[in-house]
Amino acid sequence: MSRSWRPRLAGLAAGLMLYFIGGRGSASFVWGFATLPVLLSLLVQIVTSLRRGDAGLDIIAAISMSAALIFREPLAANVVALMYAGGQFLENYAERRARLEMTALLGRVARTAMLHTEDGLREVDIDSIKPGDRLLIRKGEVLPVDGRIASTSAQIDTSALTGESMPVRLSADDEALSGMMGIGSSFDLIATRPAAESAYAGIVRLVEAAQQSKAPAVRMADRYALWFLALTLLLAGGAWIWSGDPIRALAVLVVATPCPLILAVPVAIIAGISRAAKLGVLVKGGDALEALGRARVAVLDKTGTLTHGHAELTDTWVAPTFDANEVLRLAASLDQASTHVMAQALIQAAHARSLQLSTPTEVDEMAGAGLSGVVDGRRVAVGGSAFAKSHITLPPNRVTPRFPSSTATIDVVVDGTLAGILVLSDPLRTDAASVIDRLRKAGIDRIVLATGDRAAVARPIVDQLRLDELRSDLSPQAKVDVVLAARAAGPVMMVGDGVNDAPALAVADVGVAMGARGAAASSESADVVLLVDRLDRLADAIGISHRSAKIALQSVVVGLGLSILAMIAAALGYLPPLQGALLQEAIDVAVILNALRALRG
C-alpha cells in the first residue's frame, strides 16, 4: 500500500492531460481506473481488521472513494486515493526514521567467533560457545558473548551499545559485554555466558519486543477513532439531509480521510523510544515509555544504582586459626557462582593477590542474603550477618570487632565457624545528588531507598541525598512489599541492578534496570534498561517520555481540531471534495512532521 501512490499520481497526471485536450470521458475513466486498486486493497485490509476485532478510520477512506465513484466524481476519488496512499507512505517513512536507532542495534549481532583450541584457532558458530572458552577478538570485530578480558588490555568501542562516543580501555579481568567492538589490537576474551544469555542477545530480544508493542495511547487513539468515525458519518449524513446535495456528504468524508489521530500517536511514541535508545536507554515499548512519564514515586536500590557498584575490599578480620588470604580465597571461590557486585569485588581482590580460586560445588544462593557451598571439601557460607548466623554451629573464640557504619561487611563461615569478616566500601556516584534533583523536577514526588544493607550503612546516603524514606535489611520479597506499599502515593518506578531486584522490578508500574553490566535477570524483568552505567540517563529518559506524550497530544488536538473545522466547512458547502482532500493531506503531513520532533533532544 505504501508505494501505491506512484501509479495513482501517474493516473492523475494522465487524466489531467486527457481532460485539458478535450477527452473528459477518457479522463474520468483513467481517474476511476487508477482509484480501484487502492480501494480494493483497502477493502481487503478492512475485512481483515474487522475479523480481528479492529475498526478504524480506514473505513472512512473506503466510503469516501466509493461515494466519489458512485456520485461521478472520479477526480476527487483519485485524489483521495493518492492522498491516502501518500499518507500511508509518509507514515511508514516516519516510523522507519523513528526506528533507525533501535534497528541499528540489530545489525551488529555476531554470527561466528574465533575459538582457541588445542589444534589452534578455529571459527565456530557463536551458539556453540560455552563459559570458559577462550576467544580471539580481532580488530573491528563485535564481541559475540559476554566475557572477561584475558589479555593485558583491550580498546573497546561501546557507542552502539551504550551511546558513549569515546572508546574505553579495559584491563585484564575486566568485564566486556557482547555487542561492543574491538577497535585496537586483537585480544583474548574468556566467555562468561553462552551467547543466548549474553547482554546483546537480551538487548536484541528487547528491541524486537519494543518494535512490536502497542502503547496505551495508541490503543486509546483506536477508541477515539471509532468516535471520530461516528461523528464523520453523522456530519456527512446531516449535510446530505439538510442540503439535499450528496456532494456535501462526499466532501465531509473526503476531509476526514485519513486522520491525524491514527498517525501522530504511534509516530511520536516510536520516535521517543528511538531517541531514548540513542542515549543508551532501552525502553521496551510504548507502554513502558508512558508509564515512565506517569511515575510519581521512585524506589531505588543502593548498590550499583546510587553507588557505583564497584565495591573494594578495604579491611579484613580473621579468627585466630585462619589465614586472611585463605579466608578471602575460599569466599571468592564460592562467589564465582554469584553475579552480585559484592561477589565480583571479592573475586577481583583475590585476583589482585594472585590467589588460585577453586571451583565451588553444591552451591545454594539466597538472593540478596548470601550463598553457601563446598570449596575444596570445606563447607563455606558467605553473606550478611543474619545469613551467616544460620550457618554457624561453633561460637567464635574471640569477640568480633566493630567497623564504621558507612562500610559493608561480609561474614565468611567455614565448617560452621565464623572464619572472618571482609569489609568493603562502595562510594556514592558523583552525579547522584544532581540526578535526585532532576528526578524531583521531572515529577517524582517521593523517593525511597530500598536496600538489603544494614540501616547504618544506608543512613548516610539517605541523609546526604535528602531522600524521603529508608527501608533497609530487605529480602527480595520485602522489596516487593515496599513497592506495593509505595503505590498508595502514586505510580511507582523501581530502579535496581541485581538478581535480587528482579521481583520488585516486575511488580512496579515501571521497572528500570541498570543493565550496563549485563544483569540478565533484572534486565529481563524490567520495562526500561539503562545500557550505559550512568544514572543521569534515567532522568533523560523521563524527560523524553514527557516530551513524546506532549507532542503526541499536541498533534492529535491540533490535527483533529483542524479536521473537524474542515468537515464543518465542507458540510456547509464551503469546501468542495477536491480541495478538501488536498487540505486534509496538508494537515496529515504537518502532523507527521510535528510528531517526528520527538526524535530531537
Secondary structure, 3 states (H helix, E strand, C coil): CCCCHHHHHHHHHHHHHHHHCCCHHHHHHHHHHHHHHHHHHHHHHHHHHHHCCCCCCHHHHHHHHHHHHHCCCHHHHHHHHHHHHHHHHHHHHHHHHHCHHHHHHHCCCCCEEEEEECCEEEEEEHHHCCCCCEEEECCCCECCCCEEECCCEEEEECHHHHCCCCCEEEECCCEECCCCEECCCCEEEEECCCHHHCHHHHHHHHHHHHHHCCCHHHHHHHHHHHHHHHHHHHHHHHHHHHHCCHHHHHHHHHHCCCCCHHHHHHHHHHHHHHHHHHCCEEECCHHHHHHHHHCCEEEECHHHHHECCCCEEEEEEECCCCCHHHHHHHHHHHHCCCCCHHHHHHHHHHHHCCCCCCCCEEEEEECCCEEEEEECCEEEEEECHHHHHCCCCECCCCCCCCCCCCCEEEEEEECCEEEEEEEEECCECCCHHHHHHHHHHCCCCEEEEECCCCHHHHHHHHHHHCCCEEECCCCHHHHHHHHHHHHHHCCEEEEECCHHHHHHHHHCCEEEEEHHHCCHHHHHHCCEEECCCCCHHHHHHHHHHHHHHHHHHHHHHHHHHHHHHHHHHHHCCCCCHHHHHHHHHHHHHHHHHHHHHHHCC
